[in-house]
Amino acid sequence: MTPTMMTVIVVTLGGMMVAAAIAVLFVRDILSAIIITSFVSLSASVMFLLMDAPDVAITEASIGAVLATMIFLWGRGKIGEDR
């Protein structure tokens, strides 16, 4: 992959991450916020993979995208039971 192409991909992915992080502030549905947060974490893992850090990418994908999302969904389920 050429450095120019890599720069374009990283800048595009970074812009999408920033846009998604801002979108979380404005969504009204908690499930949508959880999904968008998971997207930001998954995008970060792709970014780490592109920067030749596969160990960090795997950790971010497993902890950030999967485990954190599961905890958020579990918490959403617990909040939903009380209401």
N, C-alpha and C positions, 0 to 999 in steps of 0.2 A: 504494500500500500504506500503510495507516495505521501510525502509530508503535507502537501497541499490538500489532498483528499482527506487525510487524517484530521487536519485542522478544521475543514468544513464539517466533518462528521462530529467532532468534539464540540464545536461551537453550536451546531444545530441541536445536538443532544442536550447541551447545557442550557440553551434557550428554552427547550421544551421542559426541562426540569424546573427552571425558574417560573415559567408560565403555569405549570402544574402546581407549584408551591403557592403561587398567588391565587390560583383557582380554589385551593382548599379554604382560603380565607372567606370566600364569597358563596360557597355552596351551602345550602340549608339542610341537606340530608346528610346524616352522619355516615351512612353506608357509602355515599359518593365520596365523602372526605377520606374514608378509609381506603377506598380503591385508588383514589388519586395519590394518597400518601404511599401506597404500595408501588404505584407506577414510578414515583420519584426514587424510591429505594432501588427498584429494579433497573432504572436508568443509570443510577450511580454505579451499580455493579457492572453494567455494560461499559461505562466510562472507564472503570478500573481495568477491565479486560482489554480495552483498546490501548491503555497506557502500560501494557505488559506487566500487570500485577494480578495474575490469575488467583493467587492465594487470597488476596484482599477481595477480589470479585466474588469468589465462592463464599467467603465469610459474609460479605454484604448481602448476597442473594439469600443465603440461608437464614441469617439473623434478621436483617433489615426487611427483606421482602416477604419472607414466609413467617417467621416466628412473631415478629411485631404485628403483622396483619392478623395472625391467629389470635394474639392477645387482645387486639382492638376489637375483633369480632366477638370474642368471648365476653369482653366487657360490655359491648353493645347488647349482647343477649341478656346479661345480668341486669342491665339498666332497663331493658324492655320488660323483664319479668316484674319489676316493681311498679311499673306504670299501668 
